[in-house]
């Protein structure tokens, strides 16, 4: 299989975990390149459901090597819990998982700082962070004071960690937060470092050697394009590059070794947390999409905001990621909708926008320009061949591809592996 970057094309939660699970059969290695345990991938295998936060979904396939790349921020306690849960359910992790020694570590003081800073923001300015400490950990990274996984399993962890906790405690007290117990954290992380040590390696060398040896890699992103720190709806974004470019900086694999980009995109739109959402539906249809799509965050359990498909976002995402094919998910959620709306542009003060305005205020005030299509009102949940879809369902899918300028590669009509129709991939 070609070396493939798989990205979320909206605000995350597009169903990347399932698509990665399907594509993992065709590759040797699955590499996660950004984010932390603030994101979750839900995969359903037969009647079993798995929610993964840090470990790539490829771990559910025998014989695959999974890599947590240097661009990820790793909560080692959460990671060891995830490993234990997988092993409890019969999966072999040791020998199949590599954690980059260059990845940065998430500590309890990062989560405490995250919560304090979010609490101080007024309504309308809150980011909607998961309070898992992801932003503060990335902040330490770019401030050049972070502790990397290589440091965690190294010999001088305690001196570095003690200084960082003491500095964080001063900030927490200034923010009216509670200081953390330095010795307790040192003891906890000294113990977890011993457990994590067998998984730690130089992932950059490993991945590039694998490519030289002819092995194929599937690069797994978390979140989605509209949450990218540079290209998303700033400041209501995550703290890393969820777009395709992050696959190179987050793994050390050069751009000329990437063969294609697959964008995962829902047949409608959802968003978790705060921030502008032009096509959001605060009515019965929005409730229907949430109920039929089981739209609750895999990590937080928060209900997702739901709305019509936004082709403006689709076009923008295709552009900044260089998407070659769409993997379109959750078409079946629209099975009972009589009339479906598609946002083709935005209107603001008489001006039409065909792309995402960078100004948060303008985006918040934009009014969607819609076109309508008839729904098919027939169940698609048991369809296993694209040609067996209702004509109106196929027409809807093709219209979304036409509006966004990207061909359809995969279509998903349910959570199971068998509900994934491979068209051009």
Secondary structure, 3 states (H helix, E strand, C coil): CCCEEEEECCCCCCCHHHHHHHHHHHCCEEEECCECCCCCEEEEECCEEEEECCCCHHHHCCCCEEEECCCEEECHHHHHHHHHHHHHCCCCCCCCEEEECCCEECCHHHHHHHHHHHHHCCCCCCCCCCCCCHHHHHHHHHCCCCCEHHHHCCCCHHHHHHHHHHHHHHHHHHCCCCCCCHHHHHHHHHHHHHHHHHHEECHHHHHHHHHHCCCCEEEECCCCHHHCCCCCCCCCCCCCCCCCCHHHHCCCCCHHHCCEEEEEEECCEEECCCCCCCCECCCHHHHHHHHHCCCECCCCCCECEEECEEHHHHHHHHHHHCCCEEEEECHHHHCCCCEEEEEEEEEECCEEECCCCCCHHHHHHCEEEEEEEECCCCCCCCCCCHHHCCHHHHHHHHHHHHHHCCEEEEEECCCCHHHEEECCC
